Amino acid sequence: MRMEAGQGLVEYAFILVLVAVVAIVALALVGDTVNNVLYRNGVCAIANTLSNQIGAC
C-alpha cells in the first residue's frame, strides 16, 4: 500500500510538470502579443486620464 501512495505522488508530479511546460510554451508563443495589447491599453488609459477625453487613442 505504501508503494501505491508513492506512485500517486509521482503521477501528480508528472502532471504538474506537464502543466508547467504547457504554460511556458503558451506564454512563449503568445507572450509578445499579449504584452503589446496590455501595453497599448495601458498607454491609452493613461492618455485618456491625462487628457480628460474618452477615446483619445
mmCIF file of the C-alpha atoms, coordinates in Angstrom:
data_MODEL
# 
_entry.id   MODEL 
# 
loop_
_atom_site.group_PDB 
_atom_site.id 
_atom_site.type_symbol 
_atom_site.label_atom_id 
_atom_site.label_alt_id 
_atom_site.label_comp_id 
_atom_site.label_asym_id 
_atom_site.label_entity_id 
_atom_site.label_seq_id 
_atom_site.pdbx_PDB_ins_code 
_atom_site.Cartn_x 
_atom_site.Cartn_y 
_atom_site.Cartn_z 
_atom_site.occupancy 
_atom_site.B_iso_or_equiv 
_atom_site.pdbx_formal_charge 
_atom_site.auth_seq_id 
_atom_site.auth_comp_id 
_atom_site.auth_asym_id 
_atom_site.auth_atom_id 
_atom_site.pdbx_PDB_model_num 
ATOM 1  C CA . MET A 1 1  ? 0.000   0.000  0.000   1.00 0.00 ? 1  MET A CA 1 
ATOM 2  C CA . ARG A 1 2  ? 2.883   2.374  0.700   1.00 0.00 ? 2  ARG A CA 1 
ATOM 3  C CA . MET A 1 3  ? 4.233   1.901  -2.828  1.00 0.00 ? 3  MET A CA 1 
ATOM 4  C CA . GLU A 1 4  ? 0.886   2.948  -4.297  1.00 0.00 ? 4  GLU A CA 1 
ATOM 5  C CA . ALA A 1 5  ? 0.942   6.214  -2.349  1.00 0.00 ? 5  ALA A CA 1 
ATOM 6  C CA . GLY A 1 6  ? 4.404   6.968  -3.703  1.00 0.00 ? 6  GLY A CA 1 
ATOM 7  C CA . GLN A 1 7  ? 3.261   6.132  -7.205  1.00 0.00 ? 7  GLN A CA 1 
ATOM 8  C CA . GLY A 1 8  ? 0.351   8.567  -6.883  1.00 0.00 ? 8  GLY A CA 1 
ATOM 9  C CA . LEU A 1 9  ? 2.723   11.301 -5.748  1.00 0.00 ? 9  LEU A CA 1 
ATOM 10 C CA . VAL A 1 10 ? 4.957   10.715 -8.767  1.00 0.00 ? 10 VAL A CA 1 
ATOM 11 C CA . GLU A 1 11 ? 1.941   10.864 -11.077 1.00 0.00 ? 11 GLU A CA 1 
ATOM 12 C CA . TYR A 1 12 ? 0.873   14.190 -9.564  1.00 0.00 ? 12 TYR A CA 1 
ATOM 13 C CA . ALA A 1 13 ? 4.416   15.490 -10.028 1.00 0.00 ? 13 ALA A CA 1 
ATOM 14 C CA . PHE A 1 14 ? 4.371   14.477 -13.711 1.00 0.00 ? 14 PHE A CA 1 
ATOM 15 C CA . ILE A 1 15 ? 1.030   16.231 -14.209 1.00 0.00 ? 15 ILE A CA 1 
ATOM 16 C CA . LEU A 1 16 ? 2.378   19.365 -12.521 1.00 0.00 ? 16 LEU A CA 1 
ATOM 17 C CA . VAL A 1 17 ? 5.455   19.341 -14.760 1.00 0.00 ? 17 VAL A CA 1 
ATOM 18 C CA . LEU A 1 18 ? 3.281   18.840 -17.843 1.00 0.00 ? 18 LEU A CA 1 
ATOM 19 C CA . VAL A 1 19 ? 1.053   21.788 -16.902 1.00 0.00 ? 19 VAL A CA 1 
ATOM 20 C CA . ALA A 1 20 ? 4.119   23.960 -16.280 1.00 0.00 ? 20 ALA A CA 1 
ATOM 21 C CA . VAL A 1 21 ? 5.642   23.048 -19.657 1.00 0.00 ? 21 VAL A CA 1 
ATOM 22 C CA . VAL A 1 22 ? 2.367   23.770 -21.472 1.00 0.00 ? 22 VAL A CA 1 
ATOM 23 C CA . ALA A 1 23 ? 2.086   27.142 -19.704 1.00 0.00 ? 23 ALA A CA 1 
ATOM 24 C CA . ILE A 1 24 ? 5.662   28.078 -20.607 1.00 0.00 ? 24 ILE A CA 1 
ATOM 25 C CA . VAL A 1 25 ? 5.168   27.113 -24.258 1.00 0.00 ? 25 VAL A CA 1 
ATOM 26 C CA . ALA A 1 26 ? 1.874   29.029 -24.444 1.00 0.00 ? 26 ALA A CA 1 
ATOM 27 C CA . LEU A 1 27 ? 3.453   32.143 -22.946 1.00 0.00 ? 27 LEU A CA 1 
ATOM 28 C CA . ALA A 1 28 ? 6.392   31.862 -25.314 1.00 0.00 ? 28 ALA A CA 1 
ATOM 29 C CA . LEU A 1 29 ? 4.051   31.684 -28.311 1.00 0.00 ? 29 LEU A CA 1 
ATOM 30 C CA . VAL A 1 30 ? 1.603   34.458 -27.396 1.00 0.00 ? 30 VAL A CA 1 
ATOM 31 C CA . GLY A 1 31 ? 3.558   36.411 -24.783 1.00 0.00 ? 31 GLY A CA 1 
ATOM 32 C CA . ASP A 1 32 ? 4.618   39.246 -27.079 1.00 0.00 ? 32 ASP A CA 1 
ATOM 33 C CA . THR A 1 33 ? 1.106   39.675 -28.466 1.00 0.00 ? 33 THR A CA 1 
ATOM 34 C CA . VAL A 1 34 ? -0.455  39.809 -25.011 1.00 0.00 ? 34 VAL A CA 1 
ATOM 35 C CA . ASN A 1 35 ? 2.256   42.182 -23.820 1.00 0.00 ? 35 ASN A CA 1 
ATOM 36 C CA . ASN A 1 36 ? 1.657   44.545 -26.761 1.00 0.00 ? 36 ASN A CA 1 
ATOM 37 C CA . VAL A 1 37 ? -2.111  44.579 -26.200 1.00 0.00 ? 37 VAL A CA 1 
ATOM 38 C CA . LEU A 1 38 ? -1.781  45.226 -22.471 1.00 0.00 ? 38 LEU A CA 1 
ATOM 39 C CA . TYR A 1 39 ? 0.837   47.922 -23.042 1.00 0.00 ? 39 TYR A CA 1 
ATOM 40 C CA . ARG A 1 40 ? -1.299  49.655 -25.671 1.00 0.00 ? 40 ARG A CA 1 
ATOM 41 C CA . ASN A 1 41 ? -4.379  49.556 -23.442 1.00 0.00 ? 41 ASN A CA 1 
ATOM 42 C CA . GLY A 1 42 ? -2.383  50.900 -20.503 1.00 0.00 ? 42 GLY A CA 1 
ATOM 43 C CA . VAL A 1 43 ? -0.966  53.767 -22.542 1.00 0.00 ? 43 VAL A CA 1 
ATOM 44 C CA . CYS A 1 44 ? -4.439  54.636 -23.838 1.00 0.00 ? 44 CYS A CA 1 
ATOM 45 C CA . ALA A 1 45 ? -5.891  54.571 -20.322 1.00 0.00 ? 45 ALA A CA 1 
ATOM 46 C CA . ILE A 1 46 ? -3.191  56.940 -19.084 1.00 0.00 ? 46 ILE A CA 1 
ATOM 47 C CA . ALA A 1 47 ? -3.603  59.222 -22.118 1.00 0.00 ? 47 ALA A CA 1 
ATOM 48 C CA . ASN A 1 48 ? -7.373  59.320 -21.632 1.00 0.00 ? 48 ASN A CA 1 
ATOM 49 C CA . THR A 1 49 ? -6.952  60.162 -17.957 1.00 0.00 ? 49 THR A CA 1 
ATOM 50 C CA . LEU A 1 50 ? -4.451  62.927 -18.595 1.00 0.00 ? 50 LEU A CA 1 
ATOM 51 C CA . SER A 1 51 ? -6.395  64.497 -21.461 1.00 0.00 ? 51 SER A CA 1 
ATOM 52 C CA . ASN A 1 52 ? -9.832  64.150 -19.803 1.00 0.00 ? 52 ASN A CA 1 
ATOM 53 C CA . GLN A 1 53 ? -11.118 62.710 -23.076 1.00 0.00 ? 53 GLN A CA 1 
ATOM 54 C CA . ILE A 1 54 ? -12.525 59.254 -23.578 1.00 0.00 ? 54 ILE A CA 1 
ATOM 55 C CA . GLY A 1 55 ? -11.360 57.541 -26.734 1.00 0.00 ? 55 GLY A CA 1 
ATOM 56 C CA . ALA A 1 56 ? -8.303  59.740 -27.291 1.00 0.00 ? 56 ALA A CA 1 
ATOM 57 C CA . CYS A 1 57 ? -6.373  56.716 -28.574 1.00 0.00 ? 57 CYS A CA 1 
# 
